[in-house]
Amino acid sequence: MPAPYSQDLCIRVIKAIHPQESSQRQITQRFQVSLTFVRN
């Protein structure tokens, strides 16, 4: 089972999402996370 994402990564993704800095797909590529992670 893969390790959970770090809290630091979660916070950085949330900060990138809220000001509509990028599309969700761009955020997934930037932080190398899944689209499901970004949408949840």
Backbone as a chain_set.jsonl record, in Angstrom:
{"seq": "MPAPYSQDLCIRVIKAIHPQESSQRQITQRFQVSLTFVRN", "coords": {"N": [[0.849, -1.173, 0.0], [0.605, 2.212, -0.85], [2.311, 5.002, 0.666], [0.668, 7.555, 2.622], [-0.05, 10.898, 1.445], [2.046, 13.633, 2.368], [1.399, 16.023, 4.982], [2.304, 18.564, 4.425], [2.415, 18.58, 1.621], [-0.308, 18.288, 1.044], [-1.299, 20.722, 2.024], [0.015, 22.559, 0.333], [-1.134, 21.88, -2.131], [-3.836, 22.503, -1.663], [-3.621, 25.287, -1.277], [-2.883, 26.026, -3.847], [-5.151, 25.394, -5.28], [-7.302, 26.985, -4.268], [-7.025, 29.854, -4.98], [-7.612, 29.6, -7.619], [-5.349, 29.212, -9.158], [-4.363, 27.46, -11.086], [-5.536, 24.985, -13.456], [-7.22, 21.981, -12.379], [-6.027, 19.716, -13.504], [-3.512, 20.724, -14.234], [-2.482, 21.221, -11.725], [-2.303, 18.618, -10.721], [-0.232, 17.633, -12.296], [1.849, 19.376, -11.622], [2.289, 18.855, -8.863], [2.507, 16.15, -8.888], [0.398, 14.35, -8.189], [-2.688, 12.464, -7.922], [-5.661, 13.034, -9.896], [-7.998, 12.501, -8.529], [-7.182, 12.91, -5.891], [-6.824, 15.697, -5.897], [-9.416, 16.569, -6.437], [-10.801, 15.747, -4.21]], "CA": [[0.0, 0.0, 0.0], [1.434, 3.423, -0.889], [2.272, 5.883, 1.839], [-0.219, 8.714, 2.435], [0.614, 12.146, 1.101], [2.441, 14.405, 3.544], [0.518, 17.152, 5.297], [2.854, 19.711, 3.718], [1.962, 18.494, 0.23], [-1.751, 18.562, 1.043], [-1.49, 22.166, 2.212], [0.45, 23.256, -0.883], [-2.141, 21.634, -3.167], [-5.021, 23.295, -1.301], [-3.317, 26.695, -1.548], [-2.849, 26.209, -5.302], [-6.516, 25.238, -5.791], [-8.231, 28.026, -3.837], [-7.068, 31.096, -5.766], [-7.757, 29.217, -9.031], [-4.032, 29.447, -9.734], [-4.209, 26.587, -12.249], [-6.598, 23.985, -13.567], [-6.97, 20.796, -11.555], [-5.074, 18.85, -14.211], [-2.183, 21.335, -14.124], [-2.046, 21.014, -10.345], [-1.884, 17.213, -10.579], [1.085, 17.486, -12.923], [2.82, 20.164, -10.855], [2.6, 18.211, -7.593], [2.579, 14.711, -9.139], [-0.655, 13.672, -7.433], [-3.792, 12.029, -8.768], [-6.787, 13.957, -10.055], [-8.915, 12.187, -7.425], [-6.664, 13.591, -4.695], [-7.098, 17.127, -6.043], [-10.864, 16.796, -6.398], [-11.313, 15.476, -2.857]], "C": [[0.899, 1.242, 0.0], [1.271, 4.259, 0.369], [1.32, 7.045, 1.577], [0.602, 9.952, 2.079], [0.948, 12.909, 2.382], [1.475, 15.575, 3.754], [0.992, 18.404, 4.561], [2.39, 19.728, 2.262], [0.478, 18.812, 0.135], [-2.022, 20.059, 1.151], [-1.096, 22.929, 0.96], [-0.551, 23.072, -2.014], [-3.382, 22.471, -2.895], [-4.796, 24.773, -1.608], [-3.288, 26.982, -3.042], [-4.257, 26.156, -5.89], [-7.36, 26.479, -5.486], [-8.176, 29.33, -4.623], [-7.242, 30.83, -7.267], [-6.466, 29.505, -9.796], [-3.84, 28.676, -11.033], [-5.423, 25.686, -12.335], [-6.239, 22.793, -12.684], [-5.945, 19.882, -12.215], [-3.653, 19.404, -14.148], [-1.623, 21.139, -12.718], [-1.582, 19.576, -10.14], [-0.499, 17.002, -11.177], [2.163, 18.204, -12.106], [3.261, 19.451, -9.583], [2.709, 16.69, -7.693], [1.647, 13.924, -8.205], [-1.781, 13.297, -8.389], [-4.879, 13.092, -8.844], [-7.806, 13.732, -8.94], [-8.468, 12.892, -6.141], [-7.0, 15.074, -4.75], [-8.589, 17.42, -5.912], [-11.448, 16.576, -5.014], [-10.748, 16.508, -1.944]], "O": [[1.855, 1.311, 0.773], [0.238, 4.226, 1.037], [1.177, 7.478, 0.434], [1.793, 10.033, 2.378], [0.21, 12.834, 3.365], [0.826, 16.043, 2.819], [0.174, 19.214, 4.124], [2.015, 20.777, 1.738], [0.056, 19.534, -0.768], [-2.878, 20.593, 0.446], [-1.801, 23.856, 0.559], [-0.794, 24.004, -2.78], [-3.923, 23.086, -3.814], [-5.685, 25.438, -2.14], [-3.638, 28.086, -3.46], [-4.526, 26.81, -6.898], [-8.063, 26.972, -6.368], [-9.238, 29.88, -4.915], [-7.043, 31.727, -8.086], [-6.493, 29.98, -10.932], [-3.225, 29.18, -11.973], [-6.236, 25.625, -11.413], [-5.084, 22.627, -12.292], [-5.081, 19.332, -11.533], [-2.695, 18.642, -14.023], [-0.424, 20.917, -12.548], [-0.583, 19.337, -9.462], [0.315, 16.267, -10.617], [3.263, 17.681, -11.927], [4.446, 19.435, -9.252], [2.974, 16.018, -6.696], [2.056, 12.976, -7.536], [-1.818, 13.76, -9.529], [-4.996, 13.942, -7.961], [-8.414, 14.689, -8.46], [-9.299, 13.41, -5.394], [-7.419, 15.648, -3.745], [-8.969, 18.433, -5.325], [-12.481, 17.156, -4.677], [-11.032, 16.494, -0.746]]}, "num_chains": 1, "name": "protein.A"}
